[in-house]
């Protein structure tokens, strides 16, 4: 029996009393992935990206482990909710225009001391001030450095379109604007190198493309390390008490941690290890988060149909954004139908051994987004479900 077949047998036994659709997190794999992130971080703390987890119980579990400290959130409303729930170090990774939430933040000492907001434009400071109302609490601020790798005089850009602040001079100028403005305190700088941390460098069946990605990432890491160090020197000249410099992501933990300017690493997807992280040479993890759909039809030889399953991930549309049939091994989509909203045909020899009511296990393309489809996660230890915990959705929250 292969390791994957053994996992399937465990998951089927653990959830035999549960009807599908059902979502699980294998705690042994989750904890092993957490240990691997800590090892790769080389002693620097890891700030957990909540959008990749979307479950308070699992955020609490990982933050109780050595090597993890703080949360990186994705909306201001979520940040305030987490702070009210007892998380006392929440960095909002994206700028917000949520005026009512800014009013709450500026009016509550506990929230204001626990939550740090992200800016990359003086207009965002003005929006916050206009939203304050009667709230006069000091707002903690982090600046975002654009990490894109620019070549050919800037005519070619590799990296996400995020912050407009690309040079140390631009970041330092905004740091001075924060320092001059009453009611704000500059506490951090963030730089997320998504073109390194979020792009696999070993794409199956594409050796030339994979080599090109590795060459690009090596050059991009070198350029960013120098520019990030220069940026932090310039910002510390304005704000010598800067509390943190955040960088990285699951795919670049060890590389980013090696930079002296960086004080902490962001990671979250590496806890669940979705399918997009199968294409990396720098690390390998254990799939920890899966969902099962029930077999409801047997249309013919080598074919079964499961209920639903069309849970695409965000990003540019393409086959890599679909969940992947994972267990039993050897199933594939019908290319004419793909993953469907209410039914999904699956092809392959293993289909002939599946009965009506059996479970087919899938891995989502990206971490966290699976939780928007389920209100609970079943936590599996060995071949038993030992706990059921709500996702954000299960607690009544859909922040985006």
C-alpha positions as CSV (number, residue, x, y, z in Angstrom):
1,X,0.0,0.0,0.0
2,X,1.4,3.4,-1.0
3,X,1.6,6.3,1.6
4,X,-1.3,8.0,-0.3
5,X,-3.4,4.9,-0.2
6,X,-2.8,4.6,3.5
7,X,-3.9,8.2,4.0
8,X,-7.0,7.5,2.0
9,X,-7.8,4.5,4.2
10,X,-7.3,6.6,7.3
11,X,-9.4,9.5,6.1
12,X,-12.2,7.1,5.0
13,X,-12.2,5.4,8.4
14,X,-12.1,8.7,10.3
15,X,-15.1,10.1,8.4
16,X,-17.1,7.0,7.9
17,X,-19.8,8.4,10.1
18,X,-19.9,11.7,8.2
19,X,-21.7,12.4,4.9
20,X,-19.7,14.3,2.2
21,X,-19.1,17.0,1.3
22,X,-16.7,17.3,4.2
23,X,-13.5,19.1,4.9
24,X,-10.6,17.8,7.0
25,X,-7.3,18.9,8.4
26,X,-4.8,16.2,9.2
27,X,-3.2,17.5,12.4
28,X,-0.1,15.3,12.1
29,X,0.6,16.8,8.7
30,X,-0.3,20.3,9.8
31,X,2.1,20.2,12.8
32,X,4.9,18.7,10.6
33,X,4.5,21.5,8.1
34,X,4.6,24.0,11.0
35,X,7.9,22.5,12.1
36,X,9.3,22.7,8.6
37,X,8.4,26.4,8.4
38,X,10.2,27.1,11.7
39,X,13.2,25.1,10.5
40,X,13.5,27.1,7.3
41,X,13.0,30.4,9.1
42,X,16.3,29.9,11.0
43,X,15.2,31.5,14.2
44,X,13.2,34.4,12.9
45,X,9.6,34.4,14.0
46,X,6.8,33.5,11.5
47,X,3.8,35.7,11.3
48,X,0.8,33.5,10.2
49,X,-1.1,34.6,7.2
50,X,-4.7,34.3,8.3
51,X,-6.2,34.2,4.8
52,X,-4.4,30.9,4.2
53,X,-5.9,29.4,7.4
54,X,-9.3,31.0,8.0
55,X,-10.0,29.1,11.1
56,X,-9.5,30.6,14.6
57,X,-8.9,27.3,16.3
58,X,-6.0,26.5,13.9
59,X,-4.6,30.0,14.2
60,X,-4.5,29.5,18.0
61,X,-2.9,26.1,17.5
62,X,0.0,27.3,15.4
63,X,0.6,30.4,17.4
64,X,1.0,28.3,20.5
65,X,4.0,26.7,18.9
66,X,7.5,28.0,19.3
67,X,8.7,30.0,16.3
68,X,5.3,31.7,15.5
69,X,4.3,35.2,16.6
70,X,1.5,37.4,15.3
71,X,-1.1,37.3,12.5
72,X,-1.1,38.8,9.1
73,X,-4.7,39.5,8.3
74,X,-6.4,40.4,5.0
75,X,-9.3,42.8,5.8
76,X,-9.7,45.5,8.5
77,X,-13.0,44.0,9.7
78,X,-11.2,40.7,10.2
79,X,-8.4,42.4,12.0
80,X,-10.7,44.0,14.5
81,X,-12.6,40.7,15.0
82,X,-9.3,38.8,15.7
83,X,-8.1,41.5,18.1
84,X,-11.4,41.3,20.0
85,X,-11.0,37.5,20.1
86,X,-7.7,37.8,22.0
87,X,-5.0,38.0,19.2
88,X,-2.9,41.0,20.3
89,X,-0.6,41.4,17.3
90,X,-2.4,41.7,14.0
91,X,-0.8,43.2,10.9
92,X,-3.3,44.1,8.1
93,X,-1.4,43.1,4.9
94,X,-3.5,45.3,2.5
95,X,-4.7,48.9,2.5
96,X,-8.3,49.4,3.5
97,X,-11.1,51.8,2.7
98,X,-13.4,50.6,5.4
99,X,-14.4,53.9,7.1
100,X,-16.6,52.4,9.8
101,X,-13.8,49.9,10.8
102,X,-11.3,52.8,10.9
103,X,-13.7,54.7,13.2
104,X,-13.8,51.6,15.5
105,X,-10.0,51.3,15.5
106,X,-9.4,54.9,16.4
107,X,-12.0,54.8,19.2
108,X,-10.8,51.7,21.0
109,X,-7.4,51.6,22.9
110,X,-7.2,47.8,22.8
111,X,-7.9,47.6,19.1
112,X,-5.5,50.5,18.3
113,X,-2.7,48.8,20.3
114,X,-3.3,45.4,18.7
115,X,-3.8,46.2,15.0
116,X,-1.3,47.7,12.5
117,X,-2.7,48.9,9.2
118,X,-1.0,49.0,5.8
119,X,-0.4,52.1,3.7
120,X,1.5,53.0,0.5
121,X,0.0,56.4,-0.3
122,X,-0.6,59.6,1.7
123,X,-4.2,59.5,0.6
124,X,-4.8,56.5,2.8
125,X,-3.7,58.6,5.8
126,X,-6.2,61.2,4.9
127,X,-9.0,58.6,4.5
128,X,-8.2,57.3,8.0
129,X,-8.3,60.8,9.5
130,X,-11.6,61.5,7.8
131,X,-13.0,58.3,9.2
132,X,-11.9,58.8,12.8
133,X,-14.9,60.7,14.0
134,X,-14.4,61.3,17.7
135,X,-11.7,58.5,17.9
136,X,-8.3,59.9,18.8
137,X,-6.3,56.7,19.4
138,X,-2.9,56.6,17.7
139,X,-3.0,54.3,14.6
140,X,-0.1,51.9,14.1
141,X,1.1,52.0,10.5
142,X,3.2,49.7,8.2
143,X,4.6,50.7,4.8
144,X,4.6,48.3,1.9
145,X,7.6,48.2,-0.4
146,X,7.0,47.0,-4.0
147,X,9.2,43.9,-4.6
148,X,8.7,43.6,-8.3
149,X,11.8,42.8,-10.3
150,X,12.3,45.3,-13.1
151,X,14.7,44.8,-16.0
152,X,15.5,46.5,-19.3
153,X,15.3,49.9,-17.7
154,X,11.9,49.1,-16.1
155,X,10.2,48.2,-19.4
156,X,9.8,44.6,-18.1
157,X,8.2,44.1,-14.7
158,X,8.0,40.7,-12.9
159,X,5.9,40.6,-9.8
160,X,2.4,41.5,-8.5
161,X,1.0,45.0,-9.0
162,X,0.9,46.0,-5.4
163,X,2.5,49.0,-3.8
164,X,3.6,52.0,-5.9
165,X,6.6,52.5,-3.5
166,X,9.5,50.8,-5.4
167,X,12.6,52.8,-4.4
168,X,14.1,53.5,-0.9
169,X,13.6,57.2,-1.6
170,X,9.9,56.7,-2.1
171,X,9.4,54.7,1.0
172,X,11.4,57.1,3.1
173,X,9.4,60.0,1.8
174,X,6.2,58.3,3.0
175,X,7.8,57.5,6.3
176,X,8.5,61.2,6.8
177,X,4.8,62.0,5.9
178,X,3.7,59.5,8.6
179,X,6.1,61.0,11.1
180,X,4.8,64.5,10.5
181,X,1.2,63.6,10.8
182,X,-0.3,63.5,14.3
183,X,-2.3,60.4,15.3
184,X,-0.1,57.9,13.5
185,X,3.0,55.9,14.4
186,X,5.2,54.1,11.9
187,X,6.0,50.7,13.3
188,X,6.9,48.4,10.4
189,X,7.7,47.8,6.7
190,X,6.5,44.9,4.7
191,X,7.7,43.5,1.3
192,X,6.1,40.4,-0.1
193,X,8.0,38.9,-3.0
194,X,5.2,36.9,-4.5
195,X,7.1,36.2,-7.7
196,X,9.5,34.2,-5.6
197,X,7.4,33.0,-2.7
198,X,4.3,32.2,-4.7
199,X,5.6,30.8,-8.0
200,X,6.8,27.2,-8.3
201,X,10.1,26.6,-9.9
202,X,9.6,23.0,-10.9
203,X,6.6,22.9,-13.2
204,X,5.9,19.3,-14.2
205,X,6.5,18.7,-18.0
206,X,8.1,22.1,-18.5
207,X,11.9,21.8,-17.8
208,X,12.9,24.9,-19.8
209,X,10.2,27.1,-18.2
210,X,11.2,25.8,-14.8
211,X,14.9,26.7,-15.4
212,X,13.9,30.2,-16.5
213,X,11.8,30.6,-13.4
214,X,14.8,29.6,-11.2
215,X,17.1,32.0,-13.0
216,X,14.6,34.8,-12.6
217,X,14.1,34.1,-8.9
218,X,17.8,34.0,-8.2
219,X,18.3,37.3,-9.8
220,X,15.2,38.8,-8.2
221,X,16.2,37.7,-4.7
222,X,19.6,39.3,-5.1
223,X,18.2,42.6,-6.3
224,X,15.5,42.7,-3.7
225,X,17.9,41.9,-0.8
226,X,20.0,44.9,-1.7
227,X,17.1,47.2,-2.3
228,X,15.2,46.1,0.9
229,X,18.3,46.6,3.0
230,X,18.8,50.1,1.6
231,X,15.1,50.9,2.2
232,X,15.2,49.8,5.8
233,X,18.3,52.0,6.4
234,X,16.4,54.9,5.0
235,X,13.3,54.3,7.0
236,X,15.2,53.8,10.3
237,X,16.7,57.2,9.8
238,X,13.2,58.5,10.1
239,X,11.8,56.0,12.5
240,X,14.7,54.5,14.6
241,X,12.2,52.6,16.8
242,X,10.8,50.5,13.9
243,X,9.4,47.4,15.4
244,X,9.5,44.9,12.5
245,X,10.4,44.3,8.9
246,X,8.2,41.6,7.4
247,X,9.0,39.7,4.2
248,X,8.7,36.4,2.5
249,X,6.1,33.8,2.1
250,X,5.9,30.0,2.2
251,X,7.9,29.5,-1.0
252,X,10.8,31.8,0.1
253,X,11.0,31.4,3.8
254,X,14.7,30.3,4.0
255,X,15.9,32.9,1.4
256,X,14.1,35.8,3.0
257,X,15.1,34.8,6.5
258,X,18.8,35.0,5.5
259,X,18.5,38.8,4.9
260,X,19.7,40.8,7.9
261,X,17.2,43.6,7.3
262,X,14.2,41.2,7.7
263,X,13.1,40.6,11.3
264,X,10.1,38.3,10.7
265,X,8.7,36.0,8.0
266,X,5.1,35.8,6.7
267,X,3.7,32.3,5.9
268,X,0.4,30.5,6.1
269,X,-0.1,28.4,3.0
270,X,2.7,26.0,4.0
271,X,0.5,24.8,6.9
272,X,-2.1,23.3,4.6
273,X,0.1,22.7,1.5
274,X,-2.4,23.1,-1.3
275,X,-1.6,21.8,-4.8
276,X,0.1,25.0,-6.0
277,X,3.0,24.1,-3.7
278,X,3.8,20.9,-5.4
279,X,6.1,22.7,-7.9
280,X,8.9,23.8,-5.6
281,X,12.5,22.6,-5.4
282,X,13.3,24.5,-2.2
283,X,10.9,22.5,0.1
284,X,8.3,19.9,0.2
285,X,5.3,19.6,2.6
286,X,2.6,17.2,3.5
287,X,-1.0,17.9,2.2
288,X,-2.9,18.7,5.4
289,X,-6.2,20.2,4.2
290,X,-8.5,18.2,2.0
291,X,-12.2,18.0,1.1
292,X,-14.3,15.0,0.1
293,X,-17.2,14.8,-2.4
294,X,-19.5,11.8,-2.6
295,X,-19.9,9.5,-5.5
296,X,-23.5,9.9,-6.7
297,X,-23.4,8.4,-10.2
298,X,-21.6,5.7,-12.3
299,X,-22.2,6.8,-15.9
300,X,-20.1,4.0,-17.4
301,X,-16.9,2.1,-17.3
302,X,-14.0,4.1,-15.9
303,X,-16.3,7.0,-14.9
304,X,-17.9,8.2,-11.7
305,X,-19.7,11.4,-10.9
306,X,-19.3,13.2,-7.6
307,X,-21.5,15.9,-6.2
308,X,-20.2,19.5,-6.8
309,X,-16.5,20.1,-6.4
310,X,-16.2,23.2,-8.7
311,X,-14.3,25.3,-6.2
312,X,-11.9,27.4,-8.2
313,X,-9.1,29.4,-6.6
314,X,-8.5,33.1,-7.2
315,X,-6.0,34.3,-9.7
316,X,-5.7,34.2,-13.5
317,X,-8.1,31.5,-14.7
318,X,-6.5,28.3,-15.8
319,X,-6.4,24.6,-15.0
320,X,-4.0,25.2,-12.1
321,X,-6.8,27.0,-10.3
322,X,-9.0,24.0,-10.1
323,X,-8.9,21.5,-7.2
324,X,-7.2,18.3,-8.0
325,X,-8.7,14.8,-7.4
326,X,-6.2,13.3,-5.0
327,X,-7.5,10.1,-3.5
328,X,-7.9,7.5,-4.8
329,X,-4.9,8.1,-7.0
330,X,-5.3,8.1,-10.7
331,X,-8.6,10.0,-11.2
332,X,-8.8,12.9,-13.6
333,X,-11.3,15.4,-14.9
334,X,-13.3,15.0,-18.1
335,X,-11.7,17.8,-20.2
336,X,-15.1,18.7,-21.6
337,X,-16.6,19.4,-18.2
338,X,-13.9,20.0,-15.6
339,X,-14.9,20.6,-12.0
340,X,-18.6,21.4,-12.0
341,X,-20.9,23.5,-9.8
342,X,-23.2,20.7,-8.9
343,X,-21.6,17.6,-10.4
344,X,-18.2,16.6,-11.5
345,X,-17.4,13.5,-13.7
346,X,-14.1,11.8,-12.9
347,X,-12.3,9.5,-15.3
348,X,-9.8,6.7,-14.7
349,X,-9.4,3.1,-13.8
350,X,-9.9,3.7,-10.0
351,X,-13.5,4.8,-10.8
352,X,-14.5,1.2,-11.3
353,X,-13.7,0.4,-7.7
354,X,-15.8,3.3,-6.3
355,X,-19.4,2.7,-5.1
356,X,-22.3,5.1,-4.8
357,X,-21.7,7.0,-1.5
358,X,-17.9,6.5,-1.5
359,X,-15.7,9.6,-0.9
360,X,-13.3,11.1,-3.4
361,X,-10.7,13.3,-1.7
362,X,-9.6,16.6,-3.4
363,X,-6.9,19.2,-2.7
364,X,-7.7,22.8,-3.3
365,X,-5.4,24.9,-5.5
366,X,-4.8,27.5,-2.8
367,X,-4.8,27.5,0.9
368,X,-7.6,29.0,3.0
369,X,-10.1,29.5,0.1
370,X,-11.4,26.0,0.7
371,X,-12.8,27.3,4.0
372,X,-15.1,29.6,2.2
373,X,-17.0,26.5,1.0
374,X,-17.3,24.8,4.4
375,X,-18.5,26.0,7.8
376,X,-16.5,23.4,9.7
377,X,-13.2,21.5,9.6
378,X,-12.9,18.0,11.0
379,X,-9.6,17.6,12.7
380,X,-8.1,14.2,12.0
381,X,-5.6,12.4,14.2
382,X,-4.6,8.9,13.0
383,X,-7.8,7.4,11.8
384,X,-10.2,9.4,14.1
385,X,-11.9,12.8,14.0
386,X,-10.9,14.2,17.3
387,X,-12.5,17.7,17.0
388,X,-14.8,19.8,14.8
389,X,-13.9,23.5,14.6
390,X,-15.7,26.3,12.7
391,X,-14.1,28.1,9.8
392,X,-14.6,31.9,9.5
393,X,-17.7,31.1,7.5
394,X,-18.9,28.8,10.3
395,X,-18.6,31.7,12.7
396,X,-20.7,33.8,10.4
397,X,-17.9,35.8,8.8
398,X,-17.2,36.2,5.1
399,X,-14.8,39.1,5.1
400,X,-14.2,38.9,1.3
